[in-house]
Amino acid sequence: MPPEYITISITWATQKLFSMKITIVNGFFLPMPPEKGGATEKMWWRLAQIYAKRGHSVTLISRCWYDWPDEEYRNGVHLIRIPGADYRSRLWKNLLLDARWGCRVLRTLPPADILITNTIALPIFAPYLRQGIGKLVINLNRYPKGQLNWYRHAARIQVPTGTIADAAKAQAPKLAPRIKLIPNPIDVTQFQLTENQAYSALEPLKVGFFGRIHPEKGVHTLVRAALILEERQAAGAAASGQPWQLVLRGPTDVALGGGGEEYTQQLYSLAPKLWSSKKIIIKTPIFNPEELAKAYSELTIFCYPSEALKGETHGISILEAMASGLPVVASDLPVFQDYLNPGTDSLMFPMGNAQKLADALFLLLNSPDLRQKIGATAHAATLKLDDSVIADQHLADYESLLSESS
C-alpha cells in the first residue's frame, strides 16, 4: 500500500475514534444554560462549549424551563430539556425525584461514546437498560455516601480533590483503578484582574460570601463572627477603625437550594443591630458571568465558612474569588485543604468557630499589605485551573477510555 494511503487511513481512523459523541446529564432542578446558577451547572456548560469547539459532538440534557424550547443548539452544543422538579429540603424527596429524573433521561439518551453524569440513580440502571449510550463517566463532586458500589459499570469516576478520591477508594476499593482526580475548572479569564482592581480603597471594606444561604454553608457562623468584629471595633481594638460591611449574596429559597425563610430569620436574630444598620446585607444571587466577576471585584475579602463536612464540593466560589485576586478565608474542611495553602494564598479557621473566623477577618481588615500579598498569590494559583486546561485533561481521559476498549 502506498505511504499516502497509509497516512490517510491512519488519519481517518484517528478522527473516527477521537471525534467523540459526548452526552452530559445534569440534575433535575436547574436548566441549561445555567439561568438560575449552580456551580456544577456553570462548570459543565462551559466545558460542553469547549468540547464542541474541539470538534466533538456534545449533547447536554437538563430541566425544561418556562418558554425555552425543548430542544435547540447553542454555541455548538445540542441542548435537550425534559420535565424536572424544584429542589426539596428533605433528602429522601430529592432522591425520589432523582430516580424519576433518571427514568425520564433514560428515554432521551442519544447514542454516544461518552456519557457523563452527576446524578445518583441514572448510573445504576442505565447500563442495564440501554445499549450504545457510551462509556459511563461519573462526575463525583461531593463526598461519597456509599453509592459507589452500585456503579460497577462506570468506566471512570472523576473526583476534584484528593480527599474525595481517598473516600471513594475506601468505600469502593474494587473501583479504585477507575477513580481519577481532575480538578474542577474555572474561567480564569473571566476574573482576570485589571490594575489595582482588588486593592482599591473601598468605603467600607467589604467582606463577601457568595453561595447558597443555607445552614450547611455556615452562614450563621459568619454572622456571629461579624458580631464579634463589631464588638472589637466598638472597644477600639481595630488598628485603622475603617468601616466594613458583610455582603451575603445567594439564594435563600429552598427551591434554589437555600435554607428558607426560617433560616433567614435565624440569621437576623443573631445580630439584629448589624442588620438594621446595614452592616450585614443580603443581595440577590447573580447568574450572569460578567456581572458576577464585577461583584467579586467590589469585595475586599472573600469568606467561605462551609460546614458541609461530607457534602462540600471543590468550592467553586473560593476559586472564583482567588482568580479575582481576593484574599480568601475558608473553613478547614479537608476538601479545601487539598488545594489551599493557609498563610500563602488563603487563611483558614476551624469549622464552626466564630471566634477564630473573626480573628482571621480582623487580621485581614487591618493589614492591607497582607491582603494584597495573599490575593496576588491566590490569583497566580488559579491559572492552572483554567477551563481550557481542565477541558484538555478531560478529553484526554475520555480518549484513553475509548482507546482501551478499541
N, C-alpha and C positions, 0 to 999 in steps of 0.2 A: 504494500500500500504506500503511495507517495506520501512524503512527510507532511505536505499541506493538508491531506485528508485526515491524517492522524491528529494534527493540530485542531482542525475544525471539529472532529469527533470529540476530542477531549474538552474543548471549549463548550460545545453543545451539552455534553454530559454534566459539566460543572454548573452551567446556568440552570439546567433542568433540576439538579439536585439542590442548589443553594438559592434559587429564586423561590422563596418559600411561601406557602399559603399559611398565614398565621391568624388564628381566631383568639380574641381576648374577651373573656366573660367577666363582667363586673357584678357587683352586688345588686340587690333587688330594690334599693330605696333611693338611688340617685341616678340622674340622666347623664348621658354623654353627648356632646362635650359637657364638662362639669359646670353647669349653670348654677348649681347650688353648693359648690365646694366639694370637699372631701379630698384629703391629701392623696389617698391611693388613686382616686379617680383622676385627679390632675396629673399624677405621675404617668398613668397608663395612657392618657390622652396624648401627652407629649411624646411618649415612646412610640405609640402607634403611628404618629405622623412621621417620626424619624424612620421607622421600619419601612413605611411606604416610600419615602424619599430614597431609601437604599435599594428600591426596586422590588420589594416584596408585596404580595397581595394580602392586605390586612382587613379583617372583619372584626368589628367591635360591637358586642351585644350589651345593652343596658336597658334601663327602665324607660318606658314611653313617658312623654311629658307634655301635658296640655295639648296645644295645637301643633306640636312638632310632628313631622312626618314619621311614619313607622319605619321608613327605610330611605336612606339618602347617602350621597357621597360628599365628604368634606375633606379637603386637603389630601386627597388620595386614599382616604380611609372609608371603607364601607360600613355605615352605621345601621344597625338593626335595633329597633326598640320594641319591647314587648311589655305587657302589663306587669307592674311590680306592686310595691306597697310602701307605706311610711314606716320608718323605724319605730320600734316599740321600746318601752322602758324595761320590759320583762325579757330575760334571756330566752326562756322557753318559747315565747311567742315569736321571737326573731328566728329561732331555729326552725320552727314550723314554716314560717314564711320563706326561709331559705330553701327548705325542702320543696315547697311548692314552686319556687322560682326555678330550682334545678329541673323540675319536670317540664316547665314551660320552655326553658332554654334547650332542653334535650330535643324537642321537636323542631328547633330552629337552627341547630348547629349545621353549618355547611361543611363539605369535605375540606380537609385541611391537613397540613403536615405537622403543625404545632398547635396545641390547644392550651392556652394559659388561663388560669382562673384563680381567684382568691376567695371563692365561695366554699362552703363546707360540704353540702350534700352532693352536688353535681359530680365531683371527682370519685365519689364512692360507687355510683351506679352507672355513670355514663359509659365507661369502658365495656360493661356487660351488655348494654342495650343498644349501642350504636357502633358501627364499624366505619372506618375511614375518617374519623374526626381528628386524627393526628396524635402525635406523641403528647402525653399529658404532662404539663408543667404546672406544679402547684406553687403559687406565689404566697409564701408563708411570712406574713409581715407582723405577726404577733406571736407571743409565747404560746407554744402548742399546749393543748389541753386534753391530750390523749387520743386525738382523732387520727393521728398519722398512721397507725396500724391498719386503718381502713383503706389507706391509699397505696396498696401494694402494686397497683398498675401504673403508678406515677413513674415517668421516665426521669423526672428531675423535680427536686424540691428546692426552690430558691429561697434563701434567707438573707436578710440585710445586715445582720450582726453576728458576731461570734457567740454571744450569749444565747441567741435563739438557735443557732446551729448546734451548740452543745446540748441544749434542752431537747431538740429534735432527735439527736443521735441517742440520747439517753432513753427517750420514750419509745423510739423505734429503731433499735440497733441494726436490724436487718436492712433498713433503708439507708443506713449511714453512707454507703458509697454513692448514693444518688443525691445527697444533700450538698448544695453548692452555695457558697457565700458570695453574693454580688450586692454591693451597697445600693440603697435607693438613690436615684439621681435627683438633681435639682437643676433648674435653668439658671446657671450662674450668670449668664449674660444679661438676664432679666434684672438681676440685682447688682449689676456692675456699679461700682462706686464712681461718682463724679468727685472732683477735687473738694475735699473738706466736707463732703456731704454728711458723713456720720458724726462729725465732731464740731459742727457749728454750734454757737451758743444758743441754746433753746431756753425760752422762758415760758413755763417752768421746764425743768428737766423731766423727760417723760420715760417712765418705766412701763413697758408694754408686755401684755400676754395676748397672743393670737391663737385661738383654738376654741374648742367646744367649752362652753361654760357648764361644766359637769363636775360632780364630786371627784371622779377618778383623775381629773386633771389637777387636783389640788388647789383650785382657785381660792378656797376658803383659807388655806394656809398662807397664800399670798396676801389676802385681805388682812389677816392677823398680823403679818409682817409689816404691812403698811401702817397699822395702828401703832406698832412698836416704834417705827421710824418717826411717826408724828410725835410720840411722847418724848423721844430723844431730842427732836428739834425744839420742842417746847421747853425742854430743860437746858437748851443752849449747847448741846453736845456737838452739833454739826459744825464742821470747820468753816464752811462757807456760808451756811444758812440759806443757800439758794433754794427757792421753792421747787417742788417736784409734784408730779401727778401720776397716778396709776391708771393706765388705759387698758381696759379689758375689751377685746374685740372678738366676737364669735357668737354662734347661735345659742340661744337659751331654750328654744322649743325642743321638746322631746322628739318630735318628728324629724328634726335635723341633727339629733344626737346630743342635744343639750340636756341639762338637768331638770328643766321645767320651772314653773313659777315658784314651787315650794323651795327649791334650792336657791333661786334668785333672792327670795325674801330672807332666806337664811344668811346670805352674804350681806344684805342690807343691815340685818340685825347685829352683825359682828362689829360694825363701825359706823353707826348712823351719822355721826358728825362729819366724818370724812365724805360720806355720800352727799349729805346736804350741802356741804361746801364745795362739792365737785372736785374734791381731792382724789376721789375714785369715780370713774365713769365707765359705763358700758356702751360701746359703739356697735353698730350693726356689722355683721361679717362682710368681707369684701371677697368677691369671686373673680373679678377682672384682674388678670396678672399685672397689668401696668399700674392700676390703682393700688394693688397690694404692695408692689415694690415702692410706690410713693409713701404708703403708710408706714412701712419699715423705716424709710429714710427720715421720718419725722420723730422717731424714737431716739432715746439716749442709751437705754439699756433694754435688753430683752430678757424676760424671765419665763421659764417653763417648769412649774413646780409639780409636775405629774406625780401621782401616787398609784398609778396603774402598774403595780409591780409585775404582773403577768399578762398585762393587756396592752402595753405600750408598743408602738412601732419604732421605726428608726428615728422619729422626731423630726419630721419634715420642716416644721415651723422653726425648729432650732437651726437647721441647716440654712434655711432661707435668711434668718436673721444674721447668721455668720457670714453668708455671702454678701449681705448688705454692710458688713464691717461693724456690726454691733457686738459689744461685749455681752456674753450670754451667762445668765445664772440659771443652773438647772439642778433638779433633784438628783441624787446619786443612784438612780436606777441602773442596774447592770447594762441595759441596752444602750444607755447614754455613755457609760464609762468605756464602752468599746471604742468610741471614736473621739470623745472629748478628753483634753489634757488640762486638768484644773491648774490654774495659775499661769497657763500659757495661752490657750485660746478660749478659756472659759473660767468660771468659778462654779463650784458645786457645793451643795449643802445636804445634810441628812434628810431623807424624805420625811415630810410632815413636820419638820422642826421649824416653826415660825421664827424663833429667836435667831437661829443660825442663818436663816434666809435674810432676816433683817440686817444681820451683821454684814453679809456679803453685799447687799444693796447699799448699805451705809458706806462701805468702803469705796464702791464704785462711784456713788453720787458725789463723794468728796475727793475723788482722785482723777481729774481729767487726763493726766498723763497715762495712768493705768488703763483707763477706758480706751484710749487711743491705741496703746500697745496691744492689749488683748484683742481689740476689734480688728486691727490690721492683721494679726496672726491668724485670727479666725477666718477672715476673708481668704487669705492665701491657702488655708487648709481645705477649702471647699472646691478649689479649681479641679482637683482630681475626680470630683463627683459630678461634673457637668453632664447634662443629658446625653450629648453625643458620645462621650467616653463610656458611659454605662451602657448605652444602647449597643455599642460595638461589642461589649463584653457579653451582653445577652445574645446577640445574633451569632457570635462565635460559638457560644454554648449550644444554641439550637442546631447549628450546622453540625457540630460534633455529634449530637444525638442522632441526627439523620445519617451521618456518615457511618456511625457504629452499626445502625440497623441495616444499611445497604451493604 
